[in-house]
């Protein structure tokens, strides 16, 4: 009789343990997913900035050079047209 009682108690404890392990696994999977999501939210903009920012920086520096010409020299219209065409292409 007592052996049967111990077996039932062990079975209940094992079932409870199984439920707890399933819950822990679920939380662990969700935690992994959100950690990956956080990593992507940080890494993707940095990678995109490294890819596209140099093009805009180069274009912007060319644009600034047009306006840094001395006051007595005329603006070169062909350079301005070229810069505007390049910026439209981006």
N, C-alpha and C positions, 0 to 999 in steps of 0.2 A: 504494500500500500504506500509506504513512504517512498519507495523507489519510483513508483508511478508519479507521485507528487513532484519529486525532483525532476523527473523527465519532462513533465508538463511545464514546470518552471523554466527549465533550460530551453524548451521549445519557444516559450513566450519571449524569453530574453533574446534568443536568436532572431526571432521575427522582429522584435523591436530594434535590435542591432542592424538588421538588414534595412529596415525603413530609414534609420538614421544615416546609414552609409549611402543610400540612394539620395537622400536629401543633401548630404555633403557633396556627392558627385555632381548633382545638379548645380549647386552653388559654385562649385569649382569650374564647371563648364561655362557658366554665365560670367564668372570673373575673368576667365581666359578670353572670352569673346569681347568683353568691354575693354580689357587691356589692349587687345589687338586693335579695336576701334580707336582708342586713344592714341595709339602709336600711329595709325594711319592719318588721323586728324592733325598730327604734328608733322609727320614725315612728308606727306603728299604736298602740302603748300611749300615746304622748303625745297623739295625736288623741282616742283614747277617753277619756283622763283629762280633757281639755279639755271634752269633751261631757258626761260623766256626773258629774264631781267637783263642779261647782257645786250640783247637786241635793242631793247628800249633805251638802255643807257647809252649805247653807241649812237642811236638815232637822236637822242636828246642832246648829246654833246655836239653832234654836227649842227643841230638846230641852234645851240647857243653860240657856236662859232660864227654863224651868220650875223648875229647881233653884236658880236664883240669886234666888229670891224671898226677901224678908226672913223671918226665923224666926218673927215674930209673926203673919204673914199665912198663911191656909190655902192649901193647894195647890188650884189650879183644876183639877178633875177633867175638865171638858169639854176643856180644852187638852191634857191628857195623852191623852185618848181620841182627839182629833183627830190628834195626833202619831203615836200608835200606828197609826192607820188609814193615814196617809200613808206610814209606813215599811213597812207591809205591801204597799202598792201598788208600791213601788220594787222 
